[in-house]
Amino acid sequence: MGDLETAGVGIGAYKKSGSGNGDAERHDLSFLLRRYVQGVMSGSSRILGGRRFDPGVFEVVRHRIAIRGLSPVFRGYRIVHISDVHYGQWVSDERLGGIVGMINDERPDLIAITGDFVSYTADCADDMAPLLRDLRPRDATLGVLGNHDHWAGAGKVRSLLKASGIIDVSNDFFTIERGQARLNVAGVDSVLLKKNRLYEVLEVMPSDVPAILLSHEPDYADTSAITGRFGLQLSGHSHGGQVIIPKVGTPLRGSLCWRYPHGLYRVRDMALYTTRGIGTNSFWLRVNCPPEVTVIELESKDQ
């Protein structure tokens, strides 16, 4: 585990209360100003009728990804992955309802949501719950928290997940069973805010079962891949940069989404997929970077 220490993985109590329940909530002037601007922009957009859902705005991206050790009974297992809803900004209730419909149309076995449910305030969380409760996976909807969820109020966001029927796997894991075959889906809390506790997850998660990791921040793959325990990591955080220049990529990269801003990567023996996300933050603009619903079908990979 020395390599993990070098990579900066935090160690703490393996329990949700140890991963932060609002203790990272921000109250600095810059954050409060952004919260105010969010309210003004959202209110203006609502008055001007700019909050409608248009399915043509969203891109459904499909991938088949092989997982080493996956039982053949999981071949074709369908995961629908979204991230960075940032509800209350560009994503209105009407847009979120439409996104939920798009997800359900894909008939997912599992839905994975990799953080930043909200942006600068969690006061809108109660409005999200009825919409998210309409998600219809065969097995479960799993989620982890992102940095904005903590800044806006992690306690409120965790209550939202519970009210929505979403299982919070931040520093935890969930097991899917098909007869005697199993697949583990683990998660880490926000790495940017040092809430991640992967050590403790690995200590209790069976090592002989194939596993997938949910992490809000994609660059954490450089750490999680070292463990050799995951066949796939699903992440968001970057919004794809919101601006993509053909043949160049995105010039807009932030902390922990610098190396893997969008798309499919191979990190050691682990696949990593970084979605462009659903919502926007700060500026409500995307150029060559449409919001994304990702559909992943699993394949079995020979040992």
Secondary structure, DSSP 8 states (H G I E B T S, - for coil): -HHHHHHT-----SSGGGG-SSTT---SHHHHHHHHHHHHHHHHHHHTT-----GGGSEEEEEEEEEET--GGGTT-EEEEE----BTTTB-HHHHHHHHHHHHHT--SEEEEES-SBSS-STTHHHHHHHHTT---SSEEEEE--HHHHHHHHHHHHHHHHHHT-EE-TTEEEEEEETTEEEEEEEE--TTTT---HHHHHHHS-TTS-EEEEESSGGGHHHHGGGT--SEEEE-SSGGGSB-BTTTB-S---TT-SS--SEEEEETTEEEEE---S---SS---BS---EEEEEEEEEE--
